[in-house]
Amino acid sequence: MQAQPHQGRAARFGAYLALGLVALGLVALASPGFGQTAGSVTTYHADAARSAHYVAPGLTWQAAARMRLDAGFDGRVPGHVYAQPLVWNPGNGAAARLIVVTESNDVVALDAGTGRTIWQRHLGTALPSTKFPCTNIDPVGITGTPVIDPRTGVLYLDAMIGGPGGPRQQVFGLSQANGAMLPGWPIDVRKALAARGFEFVERNQQQRAALALIGSRVFVAFGGFAGDCGWYHGIILGLDTAPPRLAAVWMARGLKGGVWAPGGISVVGQHLFFATGNTERAPTASGWDDGVSVFRETPALLRTTDPRDSFTPQNYADLDDLDLDLGGTEPVPLDMPDGAHRLLALGKDGKAYLLDRNDLGGIGGAVAVQRVAGGPIITGPAVYRLGSQTMMAFRAPKAICPEGDNKATALVGMAVSDRGMRAMWCAPVHGGGIPIVTTAGPEADPIIWFMGAEGDNRLHGFRGDTGQPVYTSGAALPGMRHFVTPVVAGGRLYVAGDGRVFAFGWGGQTASRR
């Protein structure tokens, strides 16, 4: 399939304005907040801010040593799993459900206690990797983590569907009762964008990022496939859910510039924060075209020229050319002990960028910049408090540790302040998972959990204050895919692999999201 020539910037800018004017009719959007059904995990990494912080009563440093795989949990699913499972507690005494999506385009609701299948829905034909010019996923189906509306329980997700007309990206809305398709869904991404004057080439556009939600508007981000081939743009769709329709679009001005981090978009109040990959500038082009940057947007996705709404490193042209973008990790909001509102982004250049969340600073306007690794950082961070310190744990190659540079991949426990970022500890790991953090109370006994996906394939727990190991699982777990991340709810820690979800327990205590 031949890629279409891309739109001129003026034409696309006009389309942005038209969509923005439509989006101004958006009715009151509620802040996501933390007011979800007890025992539910409705979005990636526990909350809209992507903190990856779960409060798990009873899961202390000492109790972590008693963590055990539940051999009686029979969580079988059809296909490979790249997305984080979600947990939905319908209340009224009904069993909590573990929602798992697979690359075979299957959505499965498992009993969160037993692993028994409650319902299963197949959305359409998944496509083999040979149907795409480049990818490291085979087959390609549902890759990005879905989101659940906590008010209605509706599950929203994107899937790549095969058919006579070739691959189609479609966004679905499913009932939690039985997986039934809700009226007005699915939305065909190419058709919806074409109606607004935008071009979209499915064979080049992957939906890897987790979906986000503000009020009744769902946000779906797109980038490219591994290998970064073909004509595509970083795109974010804002889809109204009542009735279902495309309401807003953000598109990178330059070619490529994908929004592809596993965590995708972080949300605080009425603002979305996301990072972009490198762009492919024409030889005669000059200037910045939305690559290697962090953006702040409202639900209307109205592009502005205000430097407070974006951040770009001063050496963006070099980072662009070297494919050392900021798009491999979602920017994470931090509320500092002194009341400052910050945002931290991690780059493939091995640097941490601390930004003012209320004024991202434009080109070169970071609060603090520090090299924290000797290689590309592609991960998702976990945020927690350690006394008066704001901490972040993340996976990094050649991490810069308290004892000096580390030649291996390690988890880093980093203290963050306006004075800079400082590694407090490092713990060597083997694998490509993404960490989370649990605490026994709001701040007590932080434990960083990490699955050594495509490495040792074991679950590891480390103390959040020292990095000392508190748990390592026994036999390697099969089918763990890179970027796998655990989820905690109802006294259990779950991790999903190809064809199977595994459940770990620490003594029957109750877990809840932060």
C-alpha positions in Angstrom: 0.0 0.0 0.0 1.5 3.3 -1.1 1.6 6.1 1.6 -0.3 9.2 0.7 1.5 12.5 0.5 1.1 14.4 3.8 -0.9 17.6 4.2 0.7 21.0 4.1 1.1 22.7 7.5 -1.3 25.4 6.6 -4.1 22.9 5.7 -3.5 21.0 8.9 -3.5 24.1 11.0 -6.9 25.0 9.5 -8.2 21.6 10.4 -6.9 22.0 13.9 -8.8 25.3 14.3 -12.0 23.7 12.9 -11.8 20.8 15.4 -10.9 23.2 18.2 -14.1 25.3 17.5 -16.2 22.1 17.6 -14.5 21.1 20.9 -15.4 24.4 22.5 -18.9 23.0 22.8 -17.5 20.4 25.3 -19.7 20.2 28.4 -18.3 20.3 31.9 -15.6 17.7 32.3 -15.0 16.2 35.7 -11.5 15.7 37.0 -10.5 12.0 37.0 -9.5 12.3 40.7 -9.3 9.1 42.8 -13.0 8.6 43.4 -13.3 5.1 41.8 -15.1 2.0 42.8 -13.3 0.4 45.8 -10.9 -2.3 44.7 -10.9 -1.2 41.0 -7.9 -0.2 38.8 -9.5 1.5 35.8 -6.4 2.9 34.1 -2.7 2.3 33.4 -0.4 2.5 36.5 -3.2 3.0 39.0 -4.3 6.6 38.4 -4.7 9.3 35.7 -1.3 10.8 36.7 0.4 7.4 36.0 2.0 7.3 39.4 2.1 3.5 39.5 1.5 3.8 43.3 -0.7 1.2 44.9 -1.6 1.2 48.5 -1.7 -2.5 49.7 -2.5 -2.9 53.4 -0.4 -5.6 55.0 2.2 -5.7 52.3 5.1 -4.6 54.4 8.8 -5.3 53.8 8.5 -8.3 56.1 5.3 -9.6 54.5 6.9 -9.3 51.0 9.0 -12.3 51.9 5.8 -14.4 52.1 4.7 -13.4 48.6 3.7 -16.6 46.8 2.4 -17.6 43.4 -1.2 -18.7 43.7 -1.2 -22.1 41.9 -5.0 -22.3 42.1 -5.5 -19.2 40.0 -6.4 -20.4 36.5 -6.2 -17.1 34.5 -6.1 -18.4 30.9 -6.5 -16.0 28.0 -6.1 -16.5 24.2 -3.1 -14.7 22.7 -0.1 -12.6 23.6 -0.5 -9.8 26.2 1.3 -6.5 26.0 -1.3 -4.3 27.8 -1.6 -3.9 31.5 -4.7 -5.7 32.9 -7.4 -3.6 34.6 -9.6 -4.5 37.6 -13.3 -3.7 37.9 -15.2 -4.2 41.1 -18.9 -4.0 40.2 -20.0 -3.9 43.8 -23.3 -5.5 45.2 -21.3 -8.6 46.2 -20.4 -9.5 42.6 -16.9 -10.8 42.0 -14.2 -8.4 41.0 -13.1 -8.8 37.4 -9.7 -8.8 35.9 -9.9 -7.3 32.4 -7.3 -8.6 30.0 -6.8 -7.7 26.3 -4.6 -9.6 23.9 -2.9 -9.3 20.5 -5.4 -11.9 19.2 -8.1 -9.1 19.6 -9.7 -10.9 22.5 -11.1 -9.2 25.6 -11.5 -11.4 28.6 -13.1 -10.8 32.0 -11.7 -13.1 34.6 -12.9 -13.7 38.1 -10.2 -11.8 40.1 -10.3 -14.4 42.8 -10.2 -17.7 40.8 -9.1 -16.8 37.3 -12.4 -18.3 35.9 -13.6 -16.7 32.7 -16.7 -14.6 33.3 -17.1 -13.5 29.7 -14.9 -13.2 26.5 -15.4 -11.2 23.3 -13.4 -11.5 20.1 -13.4 -8.2 18.2 -12.0 -9.2 14.8 -9.1 -10.7 13.0 -5.6 -9.9 14.2 -3.0 -9.3 11.6 0.4 -11.1 11.1 3.5 -9.0 11.2 4.0 -9.6 7.5 1.1 -7.2 6.8 3.2 -4.3 8.1 6.5 -2.8 6.8 8.0 -3.1 10.3 7.0 -4.2 13.7 8.2 -6.4 16.6 4.8 -7.7 17.5 3.2 -10.7 15.9 0.2 -10.8 15.5 -0.9 -7.2 15.9 -4.2 -6.7 17.6 -4.8 -4.9 20.9 -1.6 -3.4 22.2 -2.4 -0.3 24.3 -3.9 -0.5 27.7 -7.6 0.2 27.8 -9.4 2.6 30.2 -12.6 2.1 32.2 -15.0 4.9 32.9 -15.4 4.7 36.7 -18.8 6.2 36.6 -20.3 3.8 34.1 -18.0 0.8 34.0 -17.7 1.0 30.2 -14.4 -0.3 28.8 -12.8 1.6 26.0 -9.9 0.2 23.8 -8.3 0.4 20.4 -7.7 -2.7 18.2 -6.1 -3.3 14.8 -8.7 -5.2 12.8 -8.0 -7.1 9.6 -10.5 -7.3 6.7 -11.0 -7.1 3.0 -10.0 -3.4 2.9 -6.8 -4.0 4.8 -5.9 -3.2 8.4 -8.2 -0.8 10.3 -7.6 0.9 13.7 -10.9 0.9 15.5 -11.9 2.2 19.0 -14.5 0.2 20.9 -16.8 0.7 23.8 -17.8 -2.5 25.6 -20.2 -3.2 28.4 -18.7 -4.7 31.6 -21.7 -6.9 32.1 -21.0 -9.2 29.2 -18.6 -7.6 26.8 -21.4 -6.5 24.4 -20.6 -3.7 22.0 -22.4 -0.5 22.9 -24.4 1.6 20.4 -22.3 3.9 18.2 -19.1 1.9 18.5 -16.7 1.0 17.1 -15.3 4.3 15.6 -13.1 3.7 12.6 -10.1 5.9 13.0 -9.2 6.4 9.3 -12.8 7.3 8.4 -13.3 9.7 11.3 -10.0 11.5 10.5 -10.8 11.6 6.8 -14.1 13.4 7.6 -12.0 16.1 9.3 -9.4 16.4 6.5 -6.7 14.3 8.1 -4.9 11.4 6.5 -4.1 8.2 8.5 -2.2 5.2 7.2 -3.0 2.2 9.4 -0.1 0.0 8.3 2.3 2.6 9.6 0.5 3.7 12.8 0.6 1.7 16.0 -1.6 2.3 19.0 0.9 1.5 21.8 0.1 4.1 24.4 -2.5 3.6 27.2 -5.8 5.3 26.7 -6.8 8.2 29.0 -10.1 9.7 30.1 -11.3 13.1 31.3 -15.0 13.2 32.1 -16.8 11.6 29.1 -13.9 12.1 26.6 -11.5 9.3 25.8 -8.0 10.0 24.5 -6.3 7.6 22.1 -2.6 8.2 21.1 -0.8 6.9 18.0 2.8 6.6 17.0 4.7 4.3 14.6 5.8 0.6 14.8 9.1 -0.6 16.1 11.5 0.1 13.2 10.0 3.6 12.7 9.2 3.1 9.1 6.7 4.7 6.7 4.7 7.8 6.6 3.0 8.6 10.0 2.4 11.4 12.5 2.0 11.4 16.2 -1.7 11.8 16.8 -4.0 12.1 19.7 -7.8 11.6 19.3 -10.3 13.0 21.7 -13.5 10.9 21.4 -16.7 11.9 23.0 -18.6 8.9 24.4 -22.2 10.2 24.6 -22.8 10.0 21.7 -19.6 8.4 20.3 -17.8 10.8 17.9 -14.5 12.3 17.1 -14.4 15.7 18.9 -10.8 16.8 18.9 -7.4 16.0 17.2 -3.8 16.8 17.9 -1.3 16.0 15.2 2.5 16.5 15.2 3.4 19.0 12.5 6.5 17.2 11.5 6.5 13.7 10.0 6.6 11.0 12.7 6.8 12.5 16.2 4.9 9.6 17.6 3.2 9.4 21.0 4.2 5.9 21.9 5.2 5.5 25.5 3.4 2.6 27.2 1.8 5.0 29.7 0.8 7.4 26.9 -0.9 10.4 28.5 -0.8 11.6 32.1 -3.7 13.7 33.4 -4.0 16.3 36.1 -7.3 18.0 36.4 -8.2 19.4 33.0 -4.7 19.0 31.5 -3.1 16.2 29.5 0.7 15.8 29.4 2.5 13.7 26.8 5.9 13.4 25.1 6.7 12.9 21.4 9.3 11.0 19.5 11.7 12.3 16.9 10.5 13.9 13.7 11.8 13.6 10.2 12.5 17.0 8.9 13.0 17.7 5.2 16.6 18.7 4.2 15.6 22.3 3.6 13.4 22.6 6.7 14.5 24.4 9.8 13.1 25.0 13.1 11.1 22.9 15.6 8.2 20.8 14.4 6.9 19.1 17.6 9.5 16.4 17.9 11.4 15.4 21.1 9.1 17.5 23.2 6.6 17.5 26.1 3.2 19.0 25.7 0.4 20.3 27.9 -3.1 20.3 26.3 -6.7 20.8 27.4 -9.4 18.2 26.4 -10.1 20.4 23.4 -6.6 19.7 22.0 -6.3 23.3 20.9 -2.8 23.9 19.7 -1.2 27.1 21.1 2.0 28.9 20.5 2.4 29.8 24.1 5.8 28.5 25.4 4.1 27.6 28.7 2.4 24.7 26.9 5.4 22.8 25.7 9.0 22.0 26.5 11.8 21.1 24.1 15.5 20.6 24.9 17.8 23.3 23.6 19.6 20.7 21.5 16.4 19.3 19.9 17.8 19.2 16.4 20.7 16.9 17.5 18.3 14.7 19.5 15.9 14.6 16.5 18.7 13.5 14.2 20.1 10.9 16.6 16.6 9.4 17.5 17.2 10.4 21.2 13.7 11.6 21.8 11.6 12.0 25.0 8.7 9.8 23.7 9.8 6.5 25.3 8.5 7.4 28.7 5.3 9.3 29.7 5.9 12.5 31.6 4.8 12.1 35.2 3.3 14.9 37.4 4.9 15.4 40.8 3.4 17.5 43.7 6.5 18.5 45.7 6.5 18.8 49.5 6.9 22.6 49.2 3.7 22.8 47.1 5.4 23.2 43.7 3.7 21.5 40.8 6.3 19.7 38.7 6.5 17.3 35.8 9.4 14.9 35.2 10.3 13.5 31.7 12.9 10.9 31.0 14.7 10.9 27.6 16.5 8.4 25.3 19.5 10.8 25.8 19.8 9.4 29.3 18.6 12.7 30.9 15.9 13.6 33.4 14.1 16.9 32.7 12.2 18.5 35.6 9.6 21.0 34.4 7.2 23.5 36.0 3.8 21.9 35.3 2.2 25.4 35.1 4.8 26.7 32.7 6.7 24.0 30.7 9.2 26.7 29.6 9.3 26.4 25.8 12.7 25.6 24.2 15.3 25.0 26.9 13.1 26.1 29.8 13.5 23.2 32.2 13.7 23.8 36.0 16.5 21.2 36.2 18.2 18.8 33.8 20.5 16.0 34.8 22.0 12.9 33.1 20.9 9.9 35.0 21.8 7.0 32.6 24.4 6.2 30.0 21.8 4.8 27.5 18.3 5.3 26.2 15.6 5.4 28.9 12.4 3.7 27.7 10.2 2.8 30.7 7.4 4.1 32.9 8.3 5.5 36.4 6.8 4.8 39.8 6.3 7.8 42.1 6.3 7.6 45.9 7.3 9.7 49.0 10.1 8.8 51.3 9.9 11.1 54.3 10.3 14.6 53.0 11.7 13.4 49.6 9.8 12.9 46.4 11.1 9.6 44.9 10.9 8.1 41.5 11.9 4.5 40.5 12.6 3.6 36.9 14.5 1.2 34.8 17.6 2.5 33.0 20.6 1.0 31.0 24.0 2.0 32.3 22.4 3.8 35.2 24.4 6.5 37.1 24.3 5.1 40.6 25.5 6.4 44.0 28.6 4.2 43.7 29.3 5.4 40.2 28.3 4.5 36.6 26.7 1.1 36.3 27.4 -0.9 33.1 24.3 -3.0 33.6 20.6 -2.3 33.5 19.3 -1.3 36.9 16.3 0.0 38.7 17.1 3.4 40.0 15.5 5.0 43.1 15.9 8.7 42.5 15.2 11.7 44.8 13.7 14.6 42.8 13.9 18.3 43.8 14.4 21.7 42.1 18.1 21.4 43.0 18.4 18.4 40.8 17.9 14.6 40.7 20.0 12.3 42.7 20.2 8.5 42.6 19.7 7.1 46.2 20.1 3.5 45.2 20.4 1.1 42.2 19.3 -2.5 42.0 20.6 -4.6 39.0 17.8 -6.2 37.0 17.6 -8.4 34.0 14.7 -7.8 31.7 12.5 -5.2 30.1 9.6 -4.8 32.5 8.2 -1.5 33.9 8.1 -1.1 37.7 5.3 -0.2 40.1 5.4 0.7 43.8 3.3 -0.5 46.7 3.1 0.9 50.2 1.4 -0.7 53.2 -0.1 2.8 54.0 0.1 6.1 52.2 3.9 6.1 52.6 4.8 3.1 54.7 7.2 0.4 53.5 7.6 1.3 49.8 8.4 -1.7 47.7 9.3 -1.5 44.0 8.0 -4.5 42.0 9.6 -5.4 38.7 9.1 -8.3 36.3 12.2 -9.3 34.4 10.4 -9.6 31.1 12.3 -11.2 28.3 15.2 -11.5 30.8 15.0 -13.7 33.9 11.2 -13.7 33.7 11.0 -13.5 37.5 9.1 -11.1 39.8 11.3 -9.0 42.0 10.6 -6.8 45.0 13.0 -4.1 46.3 12.8 -1.8 49.3 12.1 1.7 48.1 14.5 3.3 50.6 17.6 1.2 50.0 17.0 -1.0 46.9 17.6 -4.1 49.0 15.8 -7.1 47.6 12.8 -8.4 49.6 11.4 -10.9 47.2 12.3 -13.0 44.1 9.9 -15.5 42.6 10.9 -19.0 42.0 10.6 -20.6 38.5 10.6 -18.2 35.5 7.2 -17.3 34.3 6.6 -18.0 30.6 5.5 -15.5 28.0 6.5 -12.2 29.6 6.6 -9.5 27.0 8.8 -6.3 27.2 7.1 -3.4 29.0 5.0 -5.8 31.1 3.9 -4.1 34.4 2.1 -5.6 37.4 -1.2 -4.5 38.8 -2.3 -4.7 42.5 -5.9 -5.1 43.8 -7.9 -7.1 46.3 -4.9 -8.5 48.2 -3.1 -9.7 45.0 -0.5 -8.7 42.6 -1.2 -9.8 39.0 1.1 -10.0 36.0 0.0 -11.1 32.5 2.0 -13.1 29.9 1.2 -14.9 26.7 -1.9 -17.0 27.3 -1.9 -16.6 31.1 -2.3 -14.3 34.0 -0.5 -15.1 37.2 -1.6 -14.0 40.6 0.6 -13.5 43.7 -0.6 -13.1 47.3 0.9 -12.1 50.6 -1.6 -13.4 53.1 -5.1 -12.4 52.1 -4.9 -8.7 52.9 -6.9 -6.2 50.9 -5.2 -4.0 48.3 -6.6 -0.7 46.8 -5.4 1.9 44.4 -4.0 5.1 45.7 
